[in-house]
Amino acid sequence: MSKLAQLSIYLYRRKPVNVQSRRFSSSNYVKDERAMEEEADRKIGWFLKLLFVGTATAVGYEFFPYMGDNLIQQSVSLLRVKDPLFKRMGASRLTRFAVDDGRRLKIIEMGGGEELLSMLESSKDDKTRKEALKALVALSSSEEVVGALHKAGAVSIITGTPTSSMDAEIEKYKLSLLNKFQV
């Protein structure tokens, strides 16, 4: 046999190697498909997270500024209720809201200062007086608020508040307020 015949028999018997079949064999195909699915899941997951954060930011930006004013208004409204517990709750909330001059002025504009003074004047128990004085101390950190409270007659109301033998904090708050009004 000639060499050409041997070569042709050899090539005939030999199975052709298909590079494409190696790349897309069933096991490699499954691995590639899983990898693509995992990558797609990661991308979709990040997209959903970004969508959620963006939506939450937009809602928060639109919703929370109104919630602050609304909560201050509700707290001032609690001071108008006859029940001392609700009055104490309103005063306590106003104490927590009075963190900067803008909010302190907002509380005064909504009538919170006058309501706290009338609460202090009409309260019959030490707990209610204490919360009213505490809120007034928190509000009086601003000079404009001190002026507004002074015009509303705060000095006479504070000095007319009965002394408490049970709670020393009431006297401390009274002295602190009277010192701020004399400056």
Buried (B, 14 or more C-beta within 10 A) or exposed (E): EEEEEEEEEEEEEEEEEEEEEEEEEEEEEEEEEEEEEEEEEEEEEEEEEEEEEEEEEEEEEEEEEEEEEEBBBEBBBBBEEEEBEBBBBBBBBBBEBBEEEEBBBBBBEBBBBBBBBBBBBEBEEBBBBBBBBBBBBBBBBBEEBBEBBBEBEBBEBBEEBEEBEEBEEBBBBBEBBEEBBEE
